[in-house]
């Protein structure tokens, strides 16, 4: 549900597809961690601990509260994009 609330309508399907892709990659990699447990028995648990703390930090500090906020139907202007950069004169 949070994916639908965070992204504007114009890119919502692309964002959901990217999240599904990362989920599938994680599904492929996760069983391999337990094969590595033969070399270091605590490795799968350490990896899952690090991923859990990373997830906690990302959700706690970087995701905005969406309760009571209407879903956006358009993209924000370029000046408010996170990865926005101005073109130099050499790129024209």
LINRANOR-V326867 format. One record per run of one state. SS is the DSSP state (@ for helix, = for strand, . for the rest). FROM is the first residue (numbers start at 1). LEN is the number of residues. Records with the same first field share a line. If there is no record, write none. Layout:
SS: FROM-LEN ; FROM-LEN
This chain:
.: 1-1 ; 7-2 ; 39-4 ; 62-16 ; 81-8 ; 92-1
@: 2-5 ; 9-30 ; 43-19 ; 78-3 ; 89-3
